[in-house]
Amino acid sequence: MLRRLPSARSTGTSGIWPADGTWVDKGTPFRAGLRCKQRCLRSKLRGVASVNPSPAREPLTRRRVLSAALDVIDRDGLDGFTMRRLGAALGVEAMAVYRHVPSKAALLDGVIEAMLAELNVGDPMPADWRGALSTLARRHRALERRHPGAYALLAGMPAAAYAAARPVVADILSSLAEGGFAGRDAARALRLVVRFTIGFALTRPSGDVPPPHSDPLGPVLAGLADPAEEDRLFEVGLAALLDGLAPAEVP
């Protein structure tokens, strides 16, 4: 226990009287030593801070904005997508996003392009036109499974958006030309396969059908809604479409 001397104020000195009876002067030397210790402590703390700096925030770019938008749409759906949610996913205010995209409509167009660019990823396209179109259709189907929330955007995409898949499109058009598709026929074949694939994905039945015993058409309706049938129906429809697109044999 420490007691302050009664005469400390009158003598102009400051000190403490410990219980063991030893006088400790708290004058200038004492304060100087205390300040030195404080400076040393602050220096050590600064050293620790420099060894473990806080991680730098990743800079905001258009690519990062589009990637985050795609993730949010797949998670929340188009109806649940807002610029505020996108900003929260990026760790910024919603207004910061507009430095990289001028509007929400432009953002969604960018999301479409980002999805279509994924069609370029994979093994080289087959050289024959039928194999090339089949590969494109199956890549579209895989794209829909990866992005169930955002894929519906492709139903109303601008024609120019498909430029994002330019490498794949160029390979397919080359295969079609070598396979006997002249002029506009090659572009028509490509458009038909793309529309078939998008339409097939967006018209998937919900599964709410009557049980077989409640309606004469029950077994048929149940089969139409069976998820296990979807892949087979897709392949059957694609094969029929390609058969119809085959150029006429030259006599």
KEKE-3310 file (N, C-alpha, C; in steps of 0.2 Angstrom, whole numbers, plus 5000, padded with zeros to 4 digits):
npx = (5004:5003:5007:5004:5016:5013:5020:5023:5017:5021:5034:5036:5040:5036:5031:5031:5027:5031:5025:5036:5044:5053:5057:5052:5056:5046:5049:5057:5066:5060:5048:5053:5059:5048:5041:5050:5049:5036:5037:5045:5036:5026:5033:5036:5023:5020:5029:5024:5012:5017:5022:5011:5001:4985:4974:4975:4961:4953:4954:4940:4933:4927:4925:4926:4914:4904:4906:4902:4889:4883:4884:4876:4863:4861:4860:4849:4840:4832:4822:4825:4836:4846:4854:4859:4860:4870:4881:4883:4888:4900:4906:4905:4897:4881:4881:4894:4896:4891:4902:4908:4898:4886:4872:4858:4853:4863:4872:4866:4866:4880:4882:4876:4885:4896:4892:4890:4903:4908:4905:4916:4925:4933:4936:4943:4931:4922:4926:4916:4900:4889:4893:4899:4888:4881:4889:4889:4876:4876:4885:4878:4868:4874:4879:4867:4864:4874:4871:4857:4849:4852:4852:4840:4841:4846:4836:4831:4842:4852:4857:4870:4877:4881:4894:4903:4905:4913:4925:4920:4909:4915:4922:4911:4904:4913:4914:4901:4901:4910:4903:4893:4883:4877:4880:4868:4862:4870:4871:4857:4856:4864:4857:4845:4848:4853:4842:4833:4840:4840:4826:4822:4827:4821:4808:4805:4795:4786:4783:4771:4759:4744:4742:4745:4733:4722:4718:4715:4726:4736:4748:4755:4757:4764:4776:4780:4784:4794:4810:4821:4819:4823:4836:4836:4825:4830:4841:4835:4827:4836:4843:4833:4831:4844:4844:4834:4840:4850:4859:4852:4855:4866:4861)
npy = (4994:5011:5028:5045:5058:5070:5082:5084:5093:5105:5106:5106:5094:5078:5062:5045:5035:5020:5004:4998:5008:5015:5029:5035:5045:5054:5063:5073:5064:5051:5053:5055:5042:5034:5039:5035:5021:5020:5025:5015:5004:5008:5008:4994:4989:4995:4988:4975:4977:4980:4968:4960:4965:4972:4963:4968:4975:4967:4975:4983:4977:4976:4963:4956:4962:4957:4943:4941:4946:4936:4925:4929:4930:4917:4912:4919:4920:4929:4937:4940:4947:4961:4978:4982:4970:4964:4974:4971:4958:4961:4968:4982:4999:5000:5010:5010:5000:5005:5012:5004:4997:5005:5004:4994:4986:4985:4978:4966:4962:4960:4949:4939:4939:4934:4921:4915:4915:4905:4894:4892:4885:4869:4853:4853:4857:4845:4840:4837:4843:4838:4833:4844:4853:4845:4845:4859:4860:4852:4858:4870:4864:4860:4872:4878:4870:4874:4887:4890:4900:4911:4907:4909:4922:4921:4918:4930:4937:4949:4948:4951:4947:4934:4935:4933:4920:4918:4910:4897:4897:4901:4889:4880:4885:4884:4870:4867:4873:4865:4854:4855:4865:4879:4897:4906:4895:4889:4898:4897:4884:4884:4894:4887:4876:4882:4888:4878:4871:4881:4883:4870:4869:4879:4876:4865:4853:4855:4845:4843:4833:4823:4808:4792:4784:4793:4798:4795:4799:4799:4790:4794:4808:4808:4802:4812:4822:4816:4817:4809:4806:4817:4819:4809:4813:4825:4821:4814:4823:4832:4824:4822:4835:4837:4828:4833:4845:4841:4843:4841:4827:4827:4822)
npz = (5000:4996:5002:5001:5004:5017:5016:5003:4994:4999:4998:4985:4978:4973:4978:4984:4998:5001:5009:5015:5020:5012:5004:4988:4975:4964:4954:4941:4935:4937:4929:4917:4914:4914:4903:4893:4894:4889:4876:4871:4872:4863:4851:4850:4848:4836:4828:4828:4822:4809:4805:4804:4794:4789:4778:4760:4752:4738:4722:4714:4699:4682:4678:4690:4696:4687:4689:4702:4702:4694:4703:4713:4707:4703:4716:4722:4712:4698:4701:4714:4714:4717:4716:4728:4735:4727:4729:4743:4742:4736:4745:4745:4743:4734:4724:4720:4711:4699:4694:4685:4677:4667:4670:4677:4667:4658:4666:4667:4653:4653:4661:4654:4643:4651:4654:4642:4637:4644:4636:4628:4634:4636:4627:4611:4597:4588:4572:4562:4557:4563:4575:4580:4582:4591:4602:4606:4610:4621:4629:4632:4639:4650:4655:4659:4670:4679:4681:4686:4690:4682:4669:4662:4657:4644:4636:4631:4625:4617:4600:4597:4609:4608:4603:4613:4613:4603:4598:4598:4590:4578:4575:4574:4563:4553:4552:4548:4536:4529:4529:4520:4521:4515:4514:4522:4527:4536:4547:4551:4555:4566:4575:4577:4584:4596:4600:4602:4613:4623:4624:4628:4641:4648:4648:4657:4665:4680:4689:4696:4694:4691:4701:4694:4695:4696:4684:4667:4659:4667:4669:4657:4659:4671:4666:4658:4667:4674:4681:4678:4664:4657:4652:4642:4634:4629:4622:4612:4606:4601:4592:4582:4578:4572:4562:4554:4550:4541:4526:4510:4500:4486:4470)
capx = (5000:5007:5004:5007:5018:5009:5024:5025:5015:5024:5041:5037:5042:5031:5034:5027:5030:5029:5024:5043:5047:5058:5055:5053:5054:5042:5051:5058:5070:5055:5044:5057:5060:5041:5040:5054:5045:5030:5039:5047:5030:5023:5038:5035:5017:5021:5033:5019:5007:5020:5023:5004:4996:4978:4974:4972:4955:4954:4951:4934:4934:4921:4925:4923:4907:4900:4906:4898:4882:4881:4883:4870:4857:4861:4858:4843:4835:4832:4817:4828:4843:4846:4860:4861:4863:4877:4885:4884:4892:4906:4909:4905:4890:4878:4883:4901:4895:4890:4908:4910:4893:4881:4865:4857:4852:4870:4875:4863:4869:4887:4881:4874:4891:4900:4889:4891:4910:4910:4905:4923:4929:4932:4940:4941:4925:4923:4927:4910:4895:4884:4896:4900:4882:4879:4894:4887:4870:4877:4888:4872:4864:4879:4878:4860:4864:4879:4868:4850:4845:4854:4851:4834:4842:4848:4830:4830:4848:4854:4861:4877:4880:4884:4901:4907:4907:4916:4929:4916:4905:4919:4923:4905:4902:4918:4912:4895:4903:4913:4898:4888:4879:4879:4878:4863:4860:4874:4868:4851:4857:4867:4852:4840:4851:4854:4835:4831:4843:4837:4819:4821:4829:4816:4801:4805:4789:4787:4782:4765:4755:4740:4745:4742:4726:4717:4717:4717:4732:4741:4754:4758:4759:4769:4782:4783:4787:4800:4817:4825:4818:4825:4842:4835:4821:4835:4845:4830:4825:4842:4845:4828:4833:4850:4842:4830:4844:4855:4858:4850:4861:4866:4861)
capy = (5000:5017:5034:5051:5062:5076:5088:5084:5099:5111:5106:5106:5088:5073:5055:5040:5032:5013:5001:4996:5014:5018:5035:5035:5052:5054:5069:5073:5057:5046:5054:5053:5035:5032:5041:5031:5015:5021:5025:5008:5000:5010:5005:4987:4988:4996:4982:4969:4979:4980:4961:4957:4970:4970:4961:4973:4974:4966:4980:4981:4977:4974:4956:4954:4963:4952:4936:4942:4946:4929:4921:4932:4928:4909:4910:4922:4921:4935:4941:4942:4951:4969:4980:4982:4963:4964:4978:4968:4952:4963:4972:4989:5002:4998:5015:5009:4996:5009:5015:4998:4996:5011:5003:4987:4982:4984:4973:4959:4960:4958:4943:4935:4938:4930:4914:4913:4914:4898:4889:4891:4881:4862:4850:4856:4855:4840:4843:4836:4847:4835:4832:4851:4856:4842:4847:4865:4859:4849:4863:4874:4861:4860:4879:4879:4867:4878:4894:4889:4906:4916:4905:4912:4928:4919:4918:4937:4940:4952:4944:4953:4944:4928:4936:4931:4913:4918:4904:4891:4899:4901:4882:4877:4888:4881:4863:4867:4874:4859:4848:4856:4870:4885:4903:4907:4889:4887:4902:4895:4878:4886:4897:4882:4872:4886:4890:4871:4870:4886:4882:4864:4871:4884:4873:4859:4852:4856:4838:4843:4830:4819:4801:4788:4781:4798:4801:4790:4801:4799:4787:4798:4814:4806:4801:4819:4825:4812:4820:4804:4806:4824:4818:4805:4817:4830:4818:4812:4829:4835:4820:4823:4841:4837:4824:4838:4850:4838:4845:4836:4823:4829:4816)
capz = (5000:4995:5005:4998:5010:5018:5014:4996:4990:5002:4996:4978:4976:4972:4979:4987:5004:5002:5016:5018:5023:5008:5000:4981:4972:4958:4951:4934:4933:4937:4924:4911:4914:4912:4896:4889:4894:4885:4869:4869:4871:4857:4846:4849:4845:4829:4825:4828:4816:4802:4803:4802:4791:4787:4770:4756:4748:4731:4718:4710:4692:4679:4678:4697:4697:4683:4692:4708:4700:4692:4709:4717:4703:4704:4723:4724:4706:4694:4705:4721:4712:4717:4716:4735:4736:4723:4733:4749:4740:4734:4751:4743:4742:4728:4719:4718:4705:4693:4691:4681:4673:4668:4672:4678:4661:4655:4670:4665:4647:4654:4664:4648:4640:4655:4654:4635:4637:4647:4631:4625:4639:4635:4622:4604:4594:4583:4565:4558:4559:4568:4582:4583:4585:4597:4608:4608:4613:4628:4633:4634:4644:4656:4657:4663:4677:4683:4682:4685:4691:4677:4662:4659:4653:4637:4631:4628:4624:4611:4595:4598:4615:4606:4601:4618:4612:4596:4596:4597:4585:4572:4574:4571:4556:4548:4552:4544:4529:4526:4529:4514:4523:4511:4516:4528:4530:4542:4553:4553:4559:4573:4578:4578:4589:4602:4603:4605:4619:4628:4626:4632:4648:4651:4648:4661:4669:4688:4692:4699:4689:4695:4701:4688:4696:4696:4677:4662:4656:4673:4667:4652:4662:4675:4662:4655:4672:4677:4679:4675:4657:4654:4648:4636:4629:4626:4616:4606:4602:4597:4586:4577:4575:4567:4556:4549:4547:4537:4519:4505:4496:4479:4466)
cpx = (5004:5003:5008:5010:5015:5013:5026:5023:5019:5031:5042:5039:5036:5034:5029:5030:5028:5029:5031:5047:5052:5054:5057:5051:5051:5044:5053:5062:5064:5050:5047:5058:5053:5039:5044:5051:5039:5032:5042:5041:5027:5027:5037:5028:5017:5024:5028:5014:5010:5021:5016:5000:4990:4978:4971:4966:4956:4951:4945:4935:4927:4920:4923:4916:4902:4900:4902:4891:4879:4880:4877:4863:4856:4858:4851:4838:4835:4827:4820:4834:4842:4853:4863:4864:4870:4882:4888:4889:4899:4910:4909:4898:4888:4881:4890:4901:4895:4896:4910:4904:4888:4874:4864:4856:4859:4873:4872:4866:4877:4887:4880:4881:4896:4898:4891:4899:4912:4909:4911:4927:4928:4937:4938:4935:4927:4923:4920:4905:4890:4887:4897:4894:4879:4883:4891:4881:4871:4881:4883:4869:4868:4879:4872:4860:4869:4876:4861:4846:4846:4852:4845:4835:4844:4842:4829:4836:4849:4858:4868:4881:4883:4892:4905:4909:4910:4920:4925:4912:4909:4920:4917:4903:4907:4916:4906:4896:4906:4908:4892:4883:4881:4876:4874:4861:4864:4872:4862:4851:4859:4861:4847:4842:4851:4847:4832:4833:4840:4830:4818:4822:4824:4809:4801:4799:4791:4786:4775:4760:4750:4743:4742:4735:4721:4715:4719:4724:4737:4747:4758:4761:4764:4776:4785:4786:4793:4807:4822:4825:4821:4831:4840:4830:4826:4838:4841:4828:4831:4844:4840:4829:4839:4848:4838:4834:4849:4854:4856:4856:4860:4866:4867)
cpy = (5006:5023:5040:5055:5068:5082:5088:5090:5105:5111:5106:5099:5083:5066:5051:5037:5024:5010:4999:5002:5017:5024:5034:5042:5051:5061:5068:5066:5052:5047:5053:5046:5032:5033:5037:5024:5015:5021:5018:5003:5001:5007:4998:4985:4990:4991:4976:4971:4978:4972:4958:4962:4967:4968:4967:4971:4973:4972:4978:4982:4975:4967:4953:4956:4958:4945:4936:4942:4939:4924:4923:4930:4921:4908:4913:4922:4928:4940:4944:4946:4958:4971:4981:4975:4962:4968:4974:4962:4955:4967:4980:4992:5000:5003:5014:5004:5000:5013:5010:4996:5002:5010:4995:4983:4981:4978:4966:4957:4957:4951:4938:4933:4933:4923:4911:4911:4907:4893:4888:4887:4873:4860:4854:4853:4850:4843:4842:4840:4845:4835:4839:4854:4852:4844:4854:4864:4856:4854:4868:4871:4861:4867:4881:4876:4871:4884:4893:4895:4911:4914:4908:4918:4927:4919:4925:4940:4943:4948:4945:4949:4938:4929:4934:4924:4913:4912:4898:4892:4898:4893:4879:4879:4885:4873:4862:4868:4868:4853:4850:4861:4877:4891:4904:4900:4887:4891:4899:4889:4879:4889:4892:4878:4875:4887:4883:4870:4874:4884:4875:4865:4875:4881:4866:4859:4853:4850:4838:4840:4825:4812:4797:4785:4786:4800:4796:4792:4801:4796:4792:4805:4813:4805:4807:4823:4822:4815:4816:4804:4812:4823:4815:4809:4822:4827:4816:4818:4832:4831:4821:4830:4841:4833:4829:4843:4847:4840:4839:4833:4825:4822:4815)
cpz = (5000:4998:5002:5005:5011:5016:5007:4992:4993:5000:4989:4975:4976:4974:4982:4993:5004:5009:5019:5021:5019:5004:4992:4978:4965:4954:4944:4931:4932:4931:4917:4909:4911:4905:4891:4888:4889:4878:4867:4868:4864:4851:4844:4846:4838:4825:4824:4822:4810:4800:4801:4800:4789:4780:4766:4752:4741:4727:4714:4703:4689:4679:4685:4698:4693:4686:4698:4707:4697:4698:4713:4713:4703:4711:4724:4718:4704:4698:4711:4720:4713:4717:4723:4737:4733:4727:4739:4747:4739:4740:4750:4743:4735:4723:4717:4712:4699:4690:4685:4676:4673:4670:4674:4672:4658:4659:4668:4658:4648:4657:4659:4645:4644:4654:4647:4634:4639:4642:4627:4628:4637:4629:4615:4601:4589:4576:4561:4561:4564:4575:4585:4586:4591:4603:4610:4612:4620:4632:4636:4640:4651:4659:4661:4670:4681:4685:4682:4686:4685:4670:4658:4655:4646:4633:4628:4626:4617:4606:4596:4604:4613:4604:4607:4617:4605:4594:4594:4591:4578:4570:4571:4564:4551:4547:4547:4537:4525:4525:4524:4516:4520:4514:4522:4531:4536:4548:4555:4557:4566:4577:4581:4584:4596:4604:4605:4612:4625:4630:4630:4639:4651:4651:4652:4665:4677:4691:4696:4694:4694:4696:4696:4689:4696:4689:4672:4659:4661:4671:4662:4655:4667:4672:4659:4660:4676:4675:4676:4667:4654:4650:4641:4631:4626:4620:4610:4602:4598:4591:4580:4574:4570:4561:4551:4546:4542:4530:4515:4501:4489:4475:4462)
residu = (MET:LEU:ARG:ARG:LEU:PRO:SER:ALA:ARG:SER:THR:GLY:THR:SER:GLY:ILE:TRP:PRO:ALA:ASP:GLY:THR:TRP:VAL:ASP:LYS:GLY:THR:PRO:PHE:ARG:ALA:GLY:LEU:ARG:CYS:LYS:GLN:ARG:CYS:LEU:ARG:SER:LYS:LEU:ARG:GLY:VAL:ALA:SER:VAL:ASN:PRO:SER:PRO:ALA:ARG:GLU:PRO:LEU:THR:ARG:ARG:ARG:VAL:LEU:SER:ALA:ALA:LEU:ASP:VAL:ILE:ASP:ARG:ASP:GLY:LEU:ASP:GLY:PHE:THR:MET:ARG:ARG:LEU:GLY:ALA:ALA:LEU:GLY:VAL:GLU:ALA:MET:ALA:VAL:TYR:ARG:HIS:VAL:PRO:SER:LYS:ALA:ALA:LEU:LEU:ASP:GLY:VAL:ILE:GLU:ALA:MET:LEU:ALA:GLU:LEU:ASN:VAL:GLY:ASP:PRO:MET:PRO:ALA:ASP:TRP:ARG:GLY:ALA:LEU:SER:THR:LEU:ALA:ARG:ARG:HIS:ARG:ALA:LEU:GLU:ARG:ARG:HIS:PRO:GLY:ALA:TYR:ALA:LEU:LEU:ALA:GLY:MET:PRO:ALA:ALA:ALA:TYR:ALA:ALA:ALA:ARG:PRO:VAL:VAL:ALA:ASP:ILE:LEU:SER:SER:LEU:ALA:GLU:GLY:GLY:PHE:ALA:GLY:ARG:ASP:ALA:ALA:ARG:ALA:LEU:ARG:LEU:VAL:VAL:ARG:PHE:THR:ILE:GLY:PHE:ALA:LEU:THR:ARG:PRO:SER:GLY:ASP:VAL:PRO:PRO:PRO:HIS:SER:ASP:PRO:LEU:GLY:PRO:VAL:LEU:ALA:GLY:LEU:ALA:ASP:PRO:ALA:GLU:GLU:ASP:ARG:LEU:PHE:GLU:VAL:GLY:LEU:ALA:ALA:LEU:LEU:ASP:GLY:LEU:ALA:PRO:ALA:GLU:VAL:PRO)
# end
